[in-house]
Structure formats: structure tokens, C-alpha cells
Amino acid sequence: MGLSLGSSLLLLILTLVVLAILSVFVYRKTTPELATPRKVFLVIVRFAAVALVAFLLFRPEYRLTSDDRQEPVVAILIDGSESSKTAATDSNGTSTTNALRDLVAGVERIADVRTYVFDRDARSVDAALDSLSFNGQRTDISRAIEFVGTDLERENLSSIVLVSDGRYNTGPNPVYASEKLAVPVISVIVGDTTALRDIKIARVETNELAYVGVSLPVDVVVQSDGFEGASVSVAIVTESGETLDAADVTLPPSGSELIVPLEIVPRDDGVMSLRGVVTRVRGEQTFRNNSEPFRVRVLESKKRVLLIASRPGPDVATIQKLLRTNADLTVSPYIQKTASRFYTGDFTARPDTFDLAILIGYPSRSANSNILARLSDAVSEGLPLLYVYQRNSDVSTLARAMPGMLPVILESARQGNTPASIVPTSRVEQHAVTKDLDFDVQDIRSLPPLTVSNSRWVLAPGSTKLFTNSIRGVDLEDPMIAVLRRPGFRTAVVLGEGLFLWQNLPEDSSDSDGFLDGLFTNLVTWLTAGTDERLVRVAPVEQLFGGGEQIRITGQIYDESLSPVLDASVELQITGPDGRVLPYMMDNDGGGRYSLEIISLPEGQYSFGATASADDQIIGSDEGGFGVGDLTLEFRDTTADPFLMRQIAARTGGFSRFLSEADSVVQLISTSEMLQERVVTSESRIRLWQRYPFLIVITLLLTAEWFVRKRTGLV
């Protein structure tokens, strides 16, 4: 409590002294001459008015402080996920729900209680726990602790009673969230810590992408407790119940895993919703974890590569061999025989239907202009291109056919060729094509030289030079291998002939053995990977949601320069398993981000299409899908995790007990120093210079002065 000024008190005093002197000086002599009492009155009134104005100009504030006593609050966090349902009765036979009610009632007798139930999200509930149901299909303990901290940030949160089995399957490790909150956590362990008799699918391991008609390996990992030596069947089934593959196995010893290799052959493109299942055996704790859902995106076919060579040769054979080792590629080779004829017959390929074009020495002087024009059009429309120089290449024709599409620009065309060694640049350590290649610079420089053209090549704007030339021991800046990435397409060039020499190295060159394989594989992967330059990007936060679980879909909208669009309208149409279309509008979250939350949807497979527009102009669209079904996350481990619960308690200054020891929990809380009253001191400031009464007083003083001066003839 006190008065403060916006400037120096000494300066205020000096100002008041000066004002006092000036007030006396003004009325020292008057015409007509006034009686002394009237002069004194006028001096006092004048000084009071100007002094009050000066005082307010120094911005005085009056500070008031008050103490508010807050009673301690205990937050009780109850795990409402399905894993707690398997612990509906603990090892001592106590009903979990009844024990929870007793625990809440006991804490309420000694403190103010706030009760919450959590699974993926946390929510406040009444202390009677009438709405408690163990049906959450995910467990995020960290998020629940953070929610309590935010919800009670203005109250005297003395401790948190965390009631859970300690099994979380969503979010980060809860130890960190509890430490960050800096509030003692009393962990109450629910469930049995001993392994129960159970058989479960621990996980399913496979690729996210598959191809129509191509076998896809799937490893189903089975874990069991208490069923050693039992015979079961492990299978992969579709949503409709069709079995795609199965195997009979014998279960391993308790606690160990058995990897069951299976395979499927997709028949149609799209998203396959599958399940890995193991047969049920009488005596299991639960059958809910006997299956594990997973999804595979099936593409129409492998990536198609169009290979055109100007003539047969060892480089052509080497590159074809490297391509054949990649099971994800289908190669269509065309090796030129005459101007318009190839060894495989006429050129019937449509370049725009391929995923990659590789030109080896093509075009030559005898190349067909029509074929070259079709290639040029496809590359300009986004077909990735890899060009490999050969001695019979016509570089001038290539430069004219691919203007602005290559990583290099032909500065001058010259006759002849020269042997040149390859020299890595500083970019090889950062670029995706070369950064994971294990090689020594000296070993690469000692590779057999390639034959390069005497023509002058320079790097195109925006390109990356990975390797340069060294001729007769002199390092040059001429590009040997370069890549270009621009919106819409990717291209690469290898400006040297003789790659086959790198495949046939002597035994003493083992340090660089495999360099060509890795380099070429990475080049093809980088070229065919494409870039995500979609203007509209909409996707679900999960590929599979649990039945009754909230569906959340997020999106990002960009303009042509890939800058976020802040005011787009995003329409989403979700098609359900019955073919019914559900229209939605996504919410604008700011910053070009959009989202949609749906309380729940019936089980099944859903597809969606999103269309974004702004200023009555369509920006673009996107599509995708997700599934709603029976999740098994909560049943992957049916035992409690006392170690995590005790760790949370120890790290925060709390203690840990089992739910059957609820009475001791209440007693320990009441006798500990957690339930301390907190005194919160608040301060308020009254800005006197903004108060109207002072203006009124100044006005009255000046009015009084004017009235006296008027009556005495001074005005």
C-alpha cells in the first residue's frame, strides 16, 4: 500500500516550490489594490489549482495490496480406458469402481477435490462417478496431467492422485509431463502386475505400399503367456472375413514372441483394411487382443521406367542390370537400331504414362524428331528424366529438345572426347542422392575415368552439382553429375561414358565397390520420389479410429507460391461404407491450417474428397481415407506397469500405492505437508491522474479564483 510517481519526487517538490513562488508573484501587486486577506485567498486558490495539475502530470498511482487465502485442492485423475476394464477386479477381489468411489470420498473428507476421467482426452466428472465407463480406446497420461495443470492453474493445486494401470499408448512418456507440472503425484496402481494367461497379436510388420499382383510379405508377431506349446492358427483376413493367408504354429514359452511370416497378393488398387488374427483359446484373459488391424495402400503397378538407348553397349547392359535388381521397377527398354526402329520393334510407348525416363546416349544424330518431341513434352509436364552421356550422343539436339529442363546448359558444342576422373563436391554430404553413400574421397577419385565430351557444359540456375571433372590431375568446375529440382519436375545428368568400368573393379578396389549400385539406386529413388507440391493437403490424424472415438481431420492450404492461404473455404465430403455422402466444412485454425472434428462415425471404411476455394476461385483438391473399427491398443498388454507409476511418484515427490490400499492413501495425504493453505498476494493500482474527481476539484478552484477576480475588478 502506498503512493508512487511516474517521475522523481524531488522534481515534483521543486516544481511545487516554483509554482508557489509564481503564485505569490502574480498577486504581489494588483490593480486595483486588494486587501491582504483577498490576496492570500487568491494565491492559495491559484497555487492549489496549478499544483494539483502538476501533481497529476507526474502520473501518481496509489497501490493497494490484499492477501487471498486459498484452500488446497486435490485433483483425482482416473484412467477410463479399456485396459482398465480388464482390471475390473484387482488381485484382492475389490471392485475397481467401488474402490474408486471410496478413494474419492476419503480424499473429499480432508480436502477440496476435483475429479477427472481420462483416456485420449481428459474431462471433469462428478465425484459420484456415475458417468464412469471404461471404454476409452487410447490412453494419454501426459495429456491428462497437462489438462489438470491448465484447468486448475488459478487454484491451489496441492497434489494429483493418478489412478491408472500405467499402460499408455498415446502421447509422450508421462514422467516428463508430471515433472514439468511440479506438483506431487500420488500414483494409485490399478490391476494385476503378474502376467495373465493370454494370447495376443503384439504387432503386424509390413510395407505401407503394395502393388497389384505383387506378393507382399507380412510378419505377424504373436505373444503368449501361459499357453506354451499350444497349437493355434495365425491368419490375415479382410474386413469381410476372407482369409488371405494363414499358418498353423506352436506357441513359444511365456513372455516370448513368435514371428509368423505370411504374404498377401493384392488384387485391386486402393486401401486394404486387414487384420492379423490368432485363434482363440479357452482360458484367455481377453479375446480383444487376438487381432490387430492394419492398412496397406495398394498401387496399380510398379513404377514404370522408360529406357531409351542410342545403341547397344556395356553402359546400357550395366544400367539395365542395376534396374532389374529393384523389385519395385518395371523397365521398358528401347535400344535404337535405325532412325525410327528399335531392336524391340517400333516405338509404341507413351512417355507421359511412365514414372521415369532414362536416356542413354539418346538422342544421337539419327534420332527420330517425333519421338524426341514426345519425350520433351512429357518431361516438361513432369516426367522425371535421367540422361547418361555416350560418345555418339548429339548434345546440341538434346539441348534444343530440352530447353530449361536439364541441370546443365550447353555453352558450346565441340567435337571429341577426353578421359576424366570424378571429383566429389561439398554438396555430396547434404544431398539425398549421395549423403548416405559410404565412400572415401580418395577412393572415388581413383575410380576408372569416364569419357566426357569436349563440349562446354555449365550448371543451370537452381541446379546442384554433385561431382565435377578432373582431367590430367587438374580439378575443373565442369559438372560430371548434377541434379535439378524445380516445381513440377526433377532431372539428373551423368555426363560421362564408361559406368560399366565401375562395376568391374579389381579386388584391391573393394573400398569403392558398390559405389555405382548405391549412386544409381539413389538417383532413381530421388527422381521417382516426387515432391509434395499439392496446394491442398488434407489427411486424418489417424488411419484407424476406434468405434466411438472422435474423428479429427486436418488440412493445409497453399497458393501457387506455396504460401499459406489464410481465408480459404474447405469443403469436405466423406463417403461412408454404405455409400452415403456426408458434407462438412472444415474450421479455419489460422495460419493456413484447417481442421474438422466429428464426434464419432459408425464402424467401416471411409473415403473423403476435399475442395478448397478462396475469392470464388477453386484452389485445388485432395482425397484420402480412414477406417473406424475396433482398436486393440488397450489390450496389447493386460498387466499393470507399477514401475512407471512409481517412477512418476518418485520424480514428483509423491508416493505410490495399489488401489486396494486406498485407506492408506487418504491417511498419507492427510498427514503429509501437501495440504498447505496458500496465501496469494494481489496488487491493484489506482491511477489518480485518470480520476474525474481531481478534474472537478481543479475546475472548482479555477472557478473560485475567477469569481473573486470578477467581483474585485481584476478581470
DACORKA-V92475 format. One record per backbone hydrogen bond with DSSP energy under -0.5 kcal/mol. CO is the residue of the C=O (numbers start at 1). NH is the residue of the N-H. If there is no record, write none. Layout:
co = {CO:CO}
nh = {NH:NH}
//
This chain:
co = {2:4:8:9:10:11:12:13:14:15:16:17:18:19:20:21:22:23:25:35:36:37:38:39:40:41:42:43:44:45:46:47:48:49:50:51:52:53:54:55:56:58:60:60:61:61:62:63:64:66:67:68:68:70:72:73:73:73:74:75:75:76:76:77:78:78:80:80:81:82:82:84:85:88:90:94:95:96:97:98:99:100:101:102:103:104:105:107:107:112:114:115:116:117:118:119:121:123:126:129:133:136:139:139:140:141:142:143:144:145:146:147:148:150:152:155:156:156:158:159:160:160:161:161:162:162:163:164:165:166:173:173:174:175:176:177:178:178:184:184:185:186:186:187:187:188:189:192:197:198:200:200:203:204:205:208:210:211:214:215:216:218:218:219:219:220:220:221:221:222:223:224:225:227:230:230:232:233:234:235:236:236:237:238:242:242:245:247:249:251:253:256:258:258:259:260:260:262:264:266:270:270:271:272:272:273:274:275:275:276:277:281:287:289:290:292:294:296:296:297:297:298:299:303:304:304:305:305:306:306:307:308:309:313:314:315:316:317:318:319:320:321:323:325:326:328:330:331:332:334:334:335:339:340:341:341:342:345:346:349:350:351:355:356:357:357:358:358:359:359:360:363:364:368:369:370:371:372:373:374:375:376:377:378:379:382:384:385:386:387:388:390:392:393:394:395:396:397:398:400:402:402:407:409:409:412:416:418:420:421:423:425:426:427:427:431:431:434:437:440:441:442:444:450:450:451:452:455:456:456:458:460:462:464:464:466:467:467:468:469:470:470:471:473:474:478:480:481:481:482:483:484:486:489:490:491:492:493:494:494:497:498:499:499:500:500:501:506:507:509:510:512:514:515:516:517:518:519:520:521:522:523:524:525:526:531:535:535:537:539:543:545:546:550:551:552:553:554:555:556:557:559:563:564:568:569:569:570:571:572:572:573:573:574:574:575:576:580:581:582:584:587:587:590:592:593:593:594:595:596:598:601:604:606:607:608:609:610:611:612:612:613:614:617:620:622:624:626:627:628:629:629:632:633:640:641:642:643:644:645:646:647:648:649:649:650:655:657:658:659:661:662:663:664:665:666:667:668:669:674:678:678:679:680:680:682:684:685:686:686:687:688:691:691:692:692:693:694:695:696:697:698:699:700:701:702:703:704:705:706:707:708:709:709:710}
nh = {63:61:12:13:14:15:16:17:18:19:20:21:22:23:24:25:26:27:28:39:40:41:42:43:44:45:46:47:48:49:50:51:52:53:54:55:56:57:58:58:59:6:688:689:4:63:686:2:684:682:69:70:680:678:112:75:158:159:114:77:161:78:116:163:80:118:135:136:84:85:86:87:88:96:93:90:99:100:101:102:103:104:105:106:107:108:109:110:111:74:76:125:78:123:80:140:119:117:129:132:135:82:169:170:144:145:146:147:148:149:150:151:152:153:155:157:73:158:184:75:162:186:77:163:164:188:79:190:641:168:176:177:178:179:180:181:182:183:160:186:187:162:188:189:657:164:659:640:285:225:202:223:221:206:219:297:299:214:266:217:264:220:262:205:221:222:260:202:203:258:200:255:198:230:232:251:249:279:247:277:244:245:275:241:238:244:236:234:232:229:256:224:222:260:261:220:262:218:216:213:272:298:273:274:296:239:294:237:277:292:235:284:290:201:278:276:274:272:298:210:299:270:212:330:355:356:307:332:308:358:334:360:336:317:318:319:320:321:322:323:324:325:326:327:329:303:305:333:307:309:336:343:368:347:337:338:345:342:348:351:353:354:384:306:359:386:308:360:361:388:310:394:367:372:373:374:375:376:377:378:379:380:381:383:382:384:357:492:359:494:361:393:365:395:398:399:400:401:402:403:405:406:460:411:458:456:454:452:450:470:468:428:429:430:431:434:435:437:439:444:445:446:447:420:452:497:418:457:411:412:409:463:485:466:483:425:480:481:423:476:421:472:474:475:471:469:495:466:467:493:464:491:489:486:385:484:387:482:389:496:451:501:502:503:503:504:504:509:510:512:513:515:518:519:520:521:522:523:524:525:526:527:528:529:530:533:537:558:556:554:627:629:549:552:598:541:596:539:594:537:565:562:559:566:570:571:613:586:611:574:584:575:609:576:582:607:579:576:583:574:572:589:595:593:557:589:590:555:587:553:551:548:628:626:575:624:573:622:571:619:620:569:617:614:612:610:608:606:545:604:547:631:635:636:642:645:646:647:648:649:650:651:652:653:654:653:187:189:661:662:665:666:667:668:669:670:671:672:672:676:70:680:681:68:682:66:64:687:62:688:690:691:694:695:695:696:697:698:699:700:701:702:703:704:705:706:707:708:709:710:711:712:714:715:713}
//
